């Protein structure tokens, strides 16, 4: 387990875990589950922050495509 001593949980990693956790829980309970926020290793990501980040990334992508 010495390979994990330098491991740092980042906001980006937690952001990627949120849909994965929702998918696992949705399959487990047979209903569509949306989490408001997710905290892993002291890093919290909220659902509204994800929308803002995706919107900003889309705006940047559209500027590059033009």
N, CA, C and O atoms as a CHARMM CRD file, in Angstrom:
* protein
*
  264
    1    1 UNK  N      0.80400  -1.19900   0.00000 PROA 1      0.00000
    2    1 UNK  CA     0.00000   0.00000   0.00000 PROA 1      0.00000
    3    1 UNK  C      0.84500   1.26000   0.00000 PROA 1      0.00000
    4    1 UNK  O      0.30100   2.36100   0.09100 PROA 1      0.00000
    5    2 UNK  N      2.14700   1.12900  -0.09900 PROA 2      0.00000
    6    2 UNK  CA     3.00800   2.30800  -0.10100 PROA 2      0.00000
    7    2 UNK  C      2.79100   3.17300  -1.33100 PROA 2      0.00000
    8    2 UNK  O      3.13200   4.35600  -1.31700 PROA 2      0.00000
    9    3 UNK  N      2.23600   2.61200  -2.38400 PROA 3      0.00000
   10    3 UNK  CA     1.99500   3.37300  -3.60600 PROA 3      0.00000
   11    3 UNK  C      0.92500   4.43400  -3.45500 PROA 3      0.00000
   12    3 UNK  O      0.83500   5.33700  -4.28600 PROA 3      0.00000
   13    4 UNK  N      0.10800   4.34500  -2.40900 PROA 4      0.00000
   14    4 UNK  CA    -0.97900   5.29100  -2.21200 PROA 4      0.00000
   15    4 UNK  C     -0.64000   6.42600  -1.24800 PROA 4      0.00000
   16    4 UNK  O     -1.48600   7.28600  -1.00600 PROA 4      0.00000
   17    5 UNK  N      0.55600   6.45200  -0.70000 PROA 5      0.00000
   18    5 UNK  CA     0.86200   7.48000   0.29300 PROA 5      0.00000
   19    5 UNK  C      0.93200   8.88000  -0.33900 PROA 5      0.00000
   20    5 UNK  O      0.71900   9.87400   0.35600 PROA 5      0.00000
   21    6 UNK  N      1.22200   8.97100  -1.61900 PROA 6      0.00000
   22    6 UNK  CA     1.27900  10.26700  -2.30400 PROA 6      0.00000
   23    6 UNK  C     -0.02900  10.61100  -2.99900 PROA 6      0.00000
   24    6 UNK  O     -0.10900  11.61700  -3.70400 PROA 6      0.00000
   25    7 UNK  N     -1.05200   9.79100  -2.80800 PROA 7      0.00000
   26    7 UNK  CA    -2.33300  10.00200  -3.47400 PROA 7      0.00000
   27    7 UNK  C     -3.06700  11.18300  -2.85200 PROA 7      0.00000
   28    7 UNK  O     -3.21400  11.25700  -1.63200 PROA 7      0.00000
   29    8 UNK  N     -3.52500  12.10300  -3.69100 PROA 8      0.00000
   30    8 UNK  CA    -4.30400  13.26100  -3.24000 PROA 8      0.00000
   31    8 UNK  C     -5.65600  13.24500  -3.93500 PROA 8      0.00000
   32    8 UNK  O     -5.73300  13.11800  -5.15700 PROA 8      0.00000
   33    9 UNK  N     -6.72000  13.37400  -3.15000 PROA 9      0.00000
   34    9 UNK  CA    -8.06100  13.46400  -3.72100 PROA 9      0.00000
   35    9 UNK  C     -8.26300  14.90600  -4.15500 PROA 9      0.00000
   36    9 UNK  O     -8.09500  15.82500  -3.35200 PROA 9      0.00000
   37   10 UNK  N     -8.62100  15.11400  -5.41700 PROA 10     0.00000
   38   10 UNK  CA    -8.82500  16.45700  -5.94400 PROA 10     0.00000
   39   10 UNK  C    -10.28200  16.65700  -6.32100 PROA 10     0.00000
   40   10 UNK  O    -11.05200  15.70200  -6.41900 PROA 10     0.00000
   41   11 UNK  N    -10.64400  17.90500  -6.52800 PROA 11     0.00000
   42   11 UNK  CA   -12.01400  18.24200  -6.91500 PROA 11     0.00000
   43   11 UNK  C    -12.36300  17.57800  -8.24600 PROA 11     0.00000
   44   11 UNK  O    -13.48500  17.10600  -8.43100 PROA 11     0.00000
   45   12 UNK  N    -11.42000  17.54200  -9.15400 PROA 12     0.00000
   46   12 UNK  CA   -11.65900  16.92800 -10.46100 PROA 12     0.00000
   47   12 UNK  C    -11.96900  15.43100 -10.33000 PROA 12     0.00000
   48   12 UNK  O    -12.84900  14.91600 -11.02000 PROA 12     0.00000
   49   13 UNK  N    -11.25400  14.74200  -9.45600 PROA 13     0.00000
   50   13 UNK  CA   -11.48900  13.31200  -9.24600 PROA 13     0.00000
   51   13 UNK  C    -12.86800  13.06800  -8.64000 PROA 13     0.00000
   52   13 UNK  O    -13.57300  12.14300  -9.04500 PROA 13     0.00000
   53   14 UNK  N    -13.25200  13.89500  -7.66900 PROA 14     0.00000
   54   14 UNK  CA   -14.56600  13.74200  -7.04100 PROA 14     0.00000
   55   14 UNK  C    -15.65700  14.05900  -8.05000 PROA 14     0.00000
   56   14 UNK  O    -16.69800  13.40300  -8.06000 PROA 14     0.00000
   57   15 UNK  N    -15.43200  15.07000  -8.91200 PROA 15     0.00000
   58   15 UNK  CA   -16.40400  15.43200  -9.95000 PROA 15     0.00000
   59   15 UNK  C    -16.65200  14.24600 -10.88600 PROA 15     0.00000
   60   15 UNK  O    -17.77900  14.03800 -11.33500 PROA 15     0.00000
   61   16 UNK  N    -15.62400  13.48200 -11.17700 PROA 16     0.00000
   62   16 UNK  CA   -15.77800  12.31500 -12.04100 PROA 16     0.00000
   63   16 UNK  C    -16.47000  11.15000 -11.31600 PROA 16     0.00000
   64   16 UNK  O    -17.11800  10.31700 -11.94900 PROA 16     0.00000
   65   17 UNK  N    -16.32900  11.10200  -9.99900 PROA 17     0.00000
   66   17 UNK  CA   -16.94600  10.03100  -9.21300 PROA 17     0.00000
   67   17 UNK  C    -18.44800  10.22200  -9.01600 PROA 17     0.00000
   68   17 UNK  O    -19.16800   9.23800  -8.85000 PROA 17     0.00000
   69   18 UNK  N    -18.93700  11.45800  -9.03000 PROA 18     0.00000
   70   18 UNK  CA   -20.34600  11.72400  -8.74500 PROA 18     0.00000
   71   18 UNK  C    -21.28600  10.96100  -9.67600 PROA 18     0.00000
   72   18 UNK  O    -22.17200  10.26900  -9.17400 PROA 18     0.00000
   73   19 UNK  N    -21.14900  11.04100 -11.00000 PROA 19     0.00000
   74   19 UNK  CA   -22.05700  10.27500 -11.86500 PROA 19     0.00000
   75   19 UNK  C    -21.90300   8.75800 -11.68800 PROA 19     0.00000
   76   19 UNK  O    -22.87100   8.01000 -11.82900 PROA 19     0.00000
   77   20 UNK  N    -20.70300   8.32300 -11.38500 PROA 20     0.00000
   78   20 UNK  CA   -20.46100   6.90100 -11.16300 PROA 20     0.00000
   79   20 UNK  C    -21.22100   6.41100  -9.92300 PROA 20     0.00000
   80   20 UNK  O    -21.85900   5.35900  -9.95700 PROA 20     0.00000
   81   21 UNK  N    -21.15000   7.16800  -8.84700 PROA 21     0.00000
   82   21 UNK  CA   -21.87700   6.81500  -7.61700 PROA 21     0.00000
   83   21 UNK  C    -23.38300   6.82900  -7.85600 PROA 21     0.00000
   84   21 UNK  O    -24.09800   5.95200  -7.37000 PROA 21     0.00000
   85   22 UNK  N    -23.86600   7.82000  -8.60200 PROA 22     0.00000
   86   22 UNK  CA   -25.29200   7.89400  -8.91500 PROA 22     0.00000
   87   22 UNK  C    -25.73400   6.67600  -9.72000 PROA 22     0.00000
   88   22 UNK  O    -26.80800   6.12500  -9.47600 PROA 22     0.00000
   89   23 UNK  N    -24.92700   6.26200 -10.65700 PROA 23     0.00000
   90   23 UNK  CA   -25.24500   5.10300 -11.48800 PROA 23     0.00000
   91   23 UNK  C    -25.31000   3.82600 -10.65000 PROA 23     0.00000
   92   23 UNK  O    -26.22600   3.01900 -10.80900 PROA 23     0.00000
   93   24 UNK  N    -24.34700   3.64700  -9.76900 PROA 24     0.00000
   94   24 UNK  CA   -24.31300   2.46200  -8.91000 PROA 24     0.00000
   95   24 UNK  C    -25.53600   2.42700  -8.00300 PROA 24     0.00000
   96   24 UNK  O    -26.18600   1.39000  -7.87000 PROA 24     0.00000
   97   25 UNK  N    -25.85100   3.56700  -7.37500 PROA 25     0.00000
   98   25 UNK  CA   -27.00600   3.61900  -6.47800 PROA 25     0.00000
   99   25 UNK  C    -28.31800   3.42400  -7.24100 PROA 25     0.00000
  100   25 UNK  O    -29.23700   2.77300  -6.74300 PROA 25     0.00000
  101   26 UNK  N    -28.40400   3.98500  -8.44400 PROA 26     0.00000
  102   26 UNK  CA   -29.61700   3.83800  -9.25400 PROA 26     0.00000
  103   26 UNK  C    -29.86100   2.37500  -9.60900 PROA 26     0.00000
  104   26 UNK  O    -30.99600   1.90100  -9.55700 PROA 26     0.00000
  105   27 UNK  N    -28.81000   1.66800  -9.96600 PROA 27     0.00000
  106   27 UNK  CA   -28.94800   0.24200 -10.27700 PROA 27     0.00000
  107   27 UNK  C    -29.32800  -0.56000  -9.03500 PROA 27     0.00000
  108   27 UNK  O    -30.14700  -1.47700  -9.10500 PROA 27     0.00000
  109   28 UNK  N    -28.73700  -0.21500  -7.91800 PROA 28     0.00000
  110   28 UNK  CA   -28.99100  -0.93200  -6.66800 PROA 28     0.00000
  111   28 UNK  C    -30.44500  -0.80000  -6.22300 PROA 28     0.00000
  112   28 UNK  O    -31.05400  -1.77600  -5.78500 PROA 28     0.00000
  113   29 UNK  N    -31.00600   0.41800  -6.33700 PROA 29     0.00000
  114   29 UNK  CA   -32.35300   0.66900  -5.82600 PROA 29     0.00000
  115   29 UNK  C    -33.42900   0.70600  -6.90500 PROA 29     0.00000
  116   29 UNK  O    -34.60700   0.86500  -6.58600 PROA 29     0.00000
  117   30 UNK  N    -33.05400   0.56500  -8.16800 PROA 30     0.00000
  118   30 UNK  CA   -34.03100   0.49000  -9.24300 PROA 30     0.00000
  119   30 UNK  C    -34.75500   1.78900  -9.53300 PROA 30     0.00000
  120   30 UNK  O    -35.83100   1.77800 -10.13000 PROA 30     0.00000
  121   31 UNK  N    -34.18900   2.89200  -9.12600 PROA 31     0.00000
  122   31 UNK  CA   -34.75100   4.22300  -9.37900 PROA 31     0.00000
  123   31 UNK  C    -33.63600   5.16400  -9.78300 PROA 31     0.00000
  124   31 UNK  O    -32.47000   4.94200  -9.45900 PROA 31     0.00000
  125   32 UNK  N    -34.00800   6.22400 -10.49900 PROA 32     0.00000
  126   32 UNK  CA   -33.02800   7.23000 -10.88900 PROA 32     0.00000
  127   32 UNK  C    -32.65200   8.05700  -9.65700 PROA 32     0.00000
  128   32 UNK  O    -33.50600   8.71600  -9.06300 PROA 32     0.00000
  129   33 UNK  N    -31.38500   8.02000  -9.28100 PROA 33     0.00000
  130   33 UNK  CA   -30.92700   8.73200  -8.08700 PROA 33     0.00000
  131   33 UNK  C    -29.96500   9.83500  -8.50300 PROA 33     0.00000
  132   33 UNK  O    -29.00300   9.59200  -9.23100 PROA 33     0.00000
  133   34 UNK  N    -30.23400  11.05000  -8.03400 PROA 34     0.00000
  134   34 UNK  CA   -29.36000  12.20000  -8.26500 PROA 34     0.00000
  135   34 UNK  C    -28.89400  12.70600  -6.91100 PROA 34     0.00000
  136   34 UNK  O    -29.71400  13.01000  -6.04500 PROA 34     0.00000
  137   35 UNK  N    -27.59400  12.79700  -6.72500 PROA 35     0.00000
  138   35 UNK  CA   -27.04500  13.29300  -5.46900 PROA 35     0.00000
  139   35 UNK  C    -26.86500  14.80600  -5.54800 PROA 35     0.00000
  140   35 UNK  O    -26.47600  15.33700  -6.58800 PROA 35     0.00000
  141   36 UNK  N    -27.14700  15.49100  -4.45100 PROA 36     0.00000
  142   36 UNK  CA   -26.94200  16.94200  -4.40700 PROA 36     0.00000
  143   36 UNK  C    -25.46700  17.27600  -4.29200 PROA 36     0.00000
  144   36 UNK  O    -24.99300  18.24500  -4.88400 PROA 36     0.00000
  145   37 UNK  N    -24.74500  16.46900  -3.52900 PROA 37     0.00000
  146   37 UNK  CA   -23.30900  16.67100  -3.38800 PROA 37     0.00000
  147   37 UNK  C    -22.63800  15.35800  -3.02400 PROA 37     0.00000
  148   37 UNK  O    -23.29300  14.39400  -2.62800 PROA 37     0.00000
  149   38 UNK  N    -21.32300  15.34200  -3.16700 PROA 38     0.00000
  150   38 UNK  CA   -20.54000  14.15600  -2.84100 PROA 38     0.00000
  151   38 UNK  C    -19.26300  14.62700  -2.16700 PROA 38     0.00000
  152   38 UNK  O    -18.58500  15.52700  -2.66200 PROA 38     0.00000
  153   39 UNK  N    -18.93600  14.01300  -1.03100 PROA 39     0.00000
  154   39 UNK  CA   -17.70400  14.33200  -0.31300 PROA 39     0.00000
  155   39 UNK  C    -16.85600  13.07400  -0.22000 PROA 39     0.00000
  156   39 UNK  O    -17.30700  12.03700   0.26600 PROA 39     0.00000
  157   40 UNK  N    -15.62300  13.18300  -0.69300 PROA 40     0.00000
  158   40 UNK  CA   -14.67200  12.07900  -0.62300 PROA 40     0.00000
  159   40 UNK  C    -13.33900  12.66100  -0.15600 PROA 40     0.00000
  160   40 UNK  O    -12.81900  13.59400  -0.76700 PROA 40     0.00000
  161   41 UNK  N    -12.80100  12.12200   0.90100 PROA 41     0.00000
  162   41 UNK  CA   -11.49700  12.57000   1.38800 PROA 41     0.00000
  163   41 UNK  C    -11.45300  14.04200   1.75700 PROA 41     0.00000
  164   41 UNK  O    -10.41400  14.68600   1.61800 PROA 41     0.00000
  165   42 UNK  N    -12.56200  14.57600   2.22200 PROA 42     0.00000
  166   42 UNK  CA   -12.60000  15.97900   2.62200 PROA 42     0.00000
  167   42 UNK  C    -12.84600  16.95200   1.48200 PROA 42     0.00000
  168   42 UNK  O    -12.88500  18.16100   1.70900 PROA 42     0.00000
  169   43 UNK  N    -13.01400  16.45100   0.25500 PROA 43     0.00000
  170   43 UNK  CA   -13.29300  17.29400  -0.91100 PROA 43     0.00000
  171   43 UNK  C    -14.76400  17.13600  -1.27500 PROA 43     0.00000
  172   43 UNK  O    -15.23300  16.02400  -1.51800 PROA 43     0.00000
  173   44 UNK  N    -15.49100  18.25400  -1.31200 PROA 44     0.00000
  174   44 UNK  CA   -16.91600  18.23000  -1.60400 PROA 44     0.00000
  175   44 UNK  C    -17.19200  18.87800  -2.95200 PROA 44     0.00000
  176   44 UNK  O    -16.67100  19.94900  -3.26200 PROA 44     0.00000
  177   45 UNK  N    -18.02500  18.20700  -3.75000 PROA 45     0.00000
  178   45 UNK  CA   -18.48100  18.75600  -5.02800 PROA 45     0.00000
  179   45 UNK  C    -19.99500  18.77400  -4.98600 PROA 45     0.00000
  180   45 UNK  O    -20.62800  17.77100  -4.65700 PROA 45     0.00000
  181   46 UNK  N    -20.57600  19.92300  -5.32300 PROA 46     0.00000
  182   46 UNK  CA   -22.02600  20.06900  -5.32500 PROA 46     0.00000
  183   46 UNK  C    -22.54600  19.99200  -6.75700 PROA 46     0.00000
  184   46 UNK  O    -21.84300  20.35900  -7.69800 PROA 46     0.00000
  185   47 UNK  N    -23.76800  19.51900  -6.91700 PROA 47     0.00000
  186   47 UNK  CA   -24.38200  19.34700  -8.23400 PROA 47     0.00000
  187   47 UNK  C    -24.39700  20.66200  -9.01800 PROA 47     0.00000
  188   47 UNK  O    -24.09100  20.65400 -10.21000 PROA 47     0.00000
  189   48 UNK  N    -24.74800  21.80600  -8.38200 PROA 48     0.00000
  190   48 UNK  CA   -24.81300  23.08000  -9.09000 PROA 48     0.00000
  191   48 UNK  C    -23.44500  23.52000  -9.58100 PROA 48     0.00000
  192   48 UNK  O    -23.35300  24.19300 -10.60800 PROA 48     0.00000
  193   49 UNK  N    -22.36400  23.15400  -8.86800 PROA 49     0.00000
  194   49 UNK  CA   -21.02200  23.47300  -9.33400 PROA 49     0.00000
  195   49 UNK  C    -20.69600  22.71200 -10.61000 PROA 49     0.00000
  196   49 UNK  O    -19.99800  23.23000 -11.48200 PROA 49     0.00000
  197   50 UNK  N    -21.19400  21.48900 -10.72600 PROA 50     0.00000
  198   50 UNK  CA   -20.95200  20.70000 -11.92600 PROA 50     0.00000
  199   50 UNK  C    -21.59000  21.35700 -13.13800 PROA 50     0.00000
  200   50 UNK  O    -20.97700  21.41400 -14.20400 PROA 50     0.00000
  201   51 UNK  N    -22.81600  21.85700 -12.99200 PROA 51     0.00000
  202   51 UNK  CA   -23.49400  22.51500 -14.10600 PROA 51     0.00000
  203   51 UNK  C    -22.71900  23.74300 -14.55100 PROA 51     0.00000
  204   51 UNK  O    -22.56000  23.98000 -15.74900 PROA 51     0.00000
  205   52 UNK  N    -22.23500  24.52400 -13.59300 PROA 52     0.00000
  206   52 UNK  CA   -21.47500  25.72000 -13.92800 PROA 52     0.00000
  207   52 UNK  C    -20.19100  25.36100 -14.66700 PROA 52     0.00000
  208   52 UNK  O    -19.84900  26.00500 -15.65800 PROA 52     0.00000
  209   53 UNK  N    -19.47800  24.34300 -14.19600 PROA 53     0.00000
  210   53 UNK  CA   -18.22300  23.92900 -14.83500 PROA 53     0.00000
  211   53 UNK  C    -18.48500  23.43100 -16.25300 PROA 53     0.00000
  212   53 UNK  O    -17.74300  23.76700 -17.17600 PROA 53     0.00000
  213   54 UNK  N    -19.54200  22.63100 -16.43000 PROA 54     0.00000
  214   54 UNK  CA   -19.85200  22.11500 -17.76400 PROA 54     0.00000
  215   54 UNK  C    -20.23400  23.23700 -18.69700 PROA 54     0.00000
  216   54 UNK  O    -19.85700  23.22900 -19.86900 PROA 54     0.00000
  217   55 UNK  N    -20.99400  24.22400 -18.18300 PROA 55     0.00000
  218   55 UNK  CA   -21.40500  25.35500 -19.00300 PROA 55     0.00000
  219   55 UNK  C    -20.18800  26.16700 -19.43200 PROA 55     0.00000
  220   55 UNK  O    -20.09600  26.58600 -20.58600 PROA 55     0.00000
  221   56 UNK  N    -19.24900  26.39300 -18.50500 PROA 56     0.00000
  222   56 UNK  CA   -18.02900  27.12800 -18.83900 PROA 56     0.00000
  223   56 UNK  C    -17.20900  26.36700 -19.86700 PROA 56     0.00000
  224   56 UNK  O    -16.69300  26.96400 -20.81100 PROA 56     0.00000
  225   57 UNK  N    -17.08200  25.04600 -19.69500 PROA 57     0.00000
  226   57 UNK  CA   -16.31800  24.23800 -20.64100 PROA 57     0.00000
  227   57 UNK  C    -16.97100  24.26100 -22.01800 PROA 57     0.00000
  228   57 UNK  O    -16.26800  24.30300 -23.02800 PROA 57     0.00000
  229   58 UNK  N    -18.30000  24.23700 -22.07900 PROA 58     0.00000
  230   58 UNK  CA   -19.00200  24.28300 -23.34900 PROA 58     0.00000
  231   58 UNK  C    -18.76500  25.61500 -24.03900 PROA 58     0.00000
  232   58 UNK  O    -18.53800  25.65800 -25.24800 PROA 58     0.00000
  233   59 UNK  N    -18.81600  26.72300 -23.26600 PROA 59     0.00000
  234   59 UNK  CA   -18.58600  28.04100 -23.85000 PROA 59     0.00000
  235   59 UNK  C    -17.17500  28.13100 -24.42100 PROA 59     0.00000
  236   59 UNK  O    -16.97600  28.67200 -25.50900 PROA 59     0.00000
  237   60 UNK  N    -16.19900  27.60200 -23.69000 PROA 60     0.00000
  238   60 UNK  CA   -14.80600  27.61100 -24.16100 PROA 60     0.00000
  239   60 UNK  C    -14.67800  26.77000 -25.41900 PROA 60     0.00000
  240   60 UNK  O    -14.02300  27.18900 -26.37300 PROA 60     0.00000
  241   61 UNK  N    -15.29100  25.58900 -25.44100 PROA 61     0.00000
  242   61 UNK  CA   -15.22100  24.69600 -26.59600 PROA 61     0.00000
  243   61 UNK  C    -15.84600  25.36300 -27.81600 PROA 61     0.00000
  244   61 UNK  O    -15.30000  25.27400 -28.91600 PROA 61     0.00000
  245   62 UNK  N    -16.98600  26.03300 -27.63400 PROA 62     0.00000
  246   62 UNK  CA   -17.63200  26.69700 -28.75600 PROA 62     0.00000
  247   62 UNK  C    -16.79000  27.82300 -29.31700 PROA 62     0.00000
  248   62 UNK  O    -16.78900  28.04400 -30.52800 PROA 62     0.00000
  249   63 UNK  N    -16.07100  28.54100 -28.46400 PROA 63     0.00000
  250   63 UNK  CA   -15.18700  29.61400 -28.93300 PROA 63     0.00000
  251   63 UNK  C    -14.04600  29.03100 -29.75600 PROA 63     0.00000
  252   63 UNK  O    -13.63700  29.61200 -30.76100 PROA 63     0.00000
  253   64 UNK  N    -13.53400  27.87900 -29.32500 PROA 64     0.00000
  254   64 UNK  CA   -12.43800  27.24400 -30.06000 PROA 64     0.00000
  255   64 UNK  C    -12.91100  26.72700 -31.40000 PROA 64     0.00000
  256   64 UNK  O    -12.17400  26.82100 -32.38200 PROA 64     0.00000
  257   65 UNK  N    -14.12600  26.17900 -31.47700 PROA 65     0.00000
  258   65 UNK  CA   -14.65700  25.61400 -32.71200 PROA 65     0.00000
  259   65 UNK  C    -14.93000  26.67500 -33.76500 PROA 65     0.00000
  260   65 UNK  O    -14.87600  26.38100 -34.95900 PROA 65     0.00000
  261   66 UNK  N    -15.22100  27.90300 -33.34800 PROA 66     0.00000
  262   66 UNK  CA   -15.58000  28.95200 -34.30900 PROA 66     0.00000
  263   66 UNK  C    -14.40900  29.47800 -35.05200 PROA 66     0.00000
  264   66 UNK  O    -14.56000  30.36400 -35.89400 PROA 66     0.00000
